[in-house]
């Protein structure tokens, strides 16, 4: 009788799946799904988050430089150092002031390759030599800096930090990004002078590139870091990555910068802080993400080459398709019923009392099993350890824990809360796990986990 029930349950499961699966696929076909459009929306959704974090990293570094200039305005000792320099003194006192100024800045910027040099120019005595962090600034640049538009704009800002791009330092064409702030006497508030930091522009771009290289998920797409650039609101180039052997040619870089400038001019009238557009780089179609940098008129442009992979249908669509949901639910439910019946059959064949067989399955670690009678003290009849499937050893403990929670029917958000992770991190782990298991969606992964018992040592599951 039990063998007939088992066969009947298996037959019903197979029949219902065969009926519902074609119906679900037909529903997808009727919707005329545009896989490219859905893939683009997923890429843009993830890339927008990644871009915002990368730009925030840059903004924090800019804040650190602004805080350095602010220290000379609010720190009594540093402000007194500049006040003594501006007030006069002999050559020996000026040399001591310059050495103290240099030592403080070099200790603050130790290991920071972005800072090229820094200088302070007093307003009271224009003929006095400027204080500098090092001896890299030519005398002609220091002399012309007082009469430059950059100096005038810093004075006009009256204590607020101001950023400038493409400031020429030498006749050789070297240019830098300059941060300037007008400083005042700590005690009286009278104007003291102008403090400026010169920053290598390629290092600013490298901050974005390094963050994306470490944190951008490769299964979504490939960041073309060689083409990453930063422009100001007028379309002037601020920063590009350092020259690399496999980087773009000068002609390719010019065409790329022109495409970004064109898009920037279209965007600014609408005051859009971020967005994307599509273009081509060589033989590849790329999605270009752009975002503004808070507190400046800068815009960061990052081209991304989408990863070409087929998946059918995307989870974002399946969640809204009733036939797909019905197929997965029915298949999972019938398979569960089949397993319960088979387990009851095995228990009865083993001679276990009927009262010791649970009416509902108990789950632990993704496995389903019947409740066993209490131990009689004899180890001869203890159940044998269940053999682990080969694919289980391809997963990390964290992936096993996520698979366990997935098989229990938890959503990505619930898994993230249980694992103390970000929801996007859970999605990333699921994508990698699908590739390892050779499955297309969470339903297939859950079915593979049915019947597999995971121990606490095999999972990275935090305590509730």
C-alpha positions, 0 to 999 in steps of 0.5 A: 500500500505504501509503495503505491502511495509513493508511486502515486505521489511521484507521478502527480508531482511529475504530471503537475510540473509538466503541465505548469512549466510549459504554461509558465514559459508560454506566459513569459513568451507572451510578455515578449521579455526584453532580456537586454533591458532587464539586464541593463536595469539590474546593472544600473541598479547595482552600479548606482549603489557602487558609484555612490559609495565610490564617490563618497570615498572620494568626498571623505578624502577631500574632506580630510584635505579641507580639515587640514587647511581648517586646522591652521585657522582654529589650532592656536599653535598652528595659527600662531606659527603663521602669525609670527611668520606674517608679523616679521622677524629675521631670516633665522626666525623665518627659516625656523617657521618654514621648517616647522610648517614643513614638518607638520604638513609632511607628517600629516601627508606621510604616505599620501602620494596625492599631495604634491606641495603646499604653501602659505602667502601672507597678505600684509607683506607681499614681498615676504617669501612664502612658506612651503612644504617642500622645495618643489614649487618654482619661484616663478609660480609662487610669484605669479600665484599672488596675482592669479585668479585662483588667489583672488577667488580664495580671498573672495571666499573669505575662509571657505574651502575652494577647489580649482582644477588645471592650475599650471605650476611649471612652463612644462605643462604640469597642472594640479588640483588646488585646494585653497582657504583664506586664513585669519588671526585666531584672536582678532579675526583679521585676514592673515593670508592664503593657504593652498594645497596642490594635489596630483590630479591622477591620484584623485581619479585613482581613489575611485578606480581603486575602490571599484576594483576592490568592491565592484562585483565582477559578475555584474560587469567589468569597470573600464578603469583606464577610461575613468575620468572626472570633469568639472561643470564646464566640461574641463578634464580634471583627472584621469588614471595614470598612464598604463601600457594597456590604457587608451591612446591619446586619440581614443581618450579625446573621443571618450572625453568628448562623449562625456562632455556632450552628455554633461552639457545635456545633464546640467540644465536638468540638474541631475546629480547622477545617471547613466548613458550608453555608448561604445568603447572600441568594439564594445557597448558600455554603460557609463555611470556618472555622479556629481561630487558633493561640494564641488562642480565635479562629475565622475564618469565610469564606463562599465562593460556588462557581463554577457550571460544568459539566465531565464527568466530573471528573478526580478520578473519571476517574482511578479509572474503568477505562473512561475510562482505557482510552478515553483510552489507546486513543485516544491510542495509535491516534492516535500510530500513525496519525501515524507511518504518515502521516509514513512515507508523506510521507517515502517520497513525498518520495523519502527513503531507507528507512533514514533513517526512524526506527522510533519517533517522536521528540518535542520540545516536544510535537511528533512527527516522523520522524528526518530525514537529515543535511543535504547542504549544500543549503538548497533541500530543507530542510523548511518551518517548521511553521505554528503553530495559532492557539490556541497564541498564547493560552497563556503560556510557562508554560502552553505548558511545562505543556502540553508536559510534559502531552503527554509523559504526566507527572502533575501532581506530576511537572510540579510537580517539573519546573517547580519549582512547587507541585502546586496551582499546576499545577492552577490553570494547567491549569484556566485552560488548559482554558478557553482551549483549550475542552477538558474534560480532560488527554486532549483537551489532550494530543491538541491538542498532538500535532504541535506543535513548541515552541521553547525560547523559547516555553516557561518550562521550567527546566533539569534 
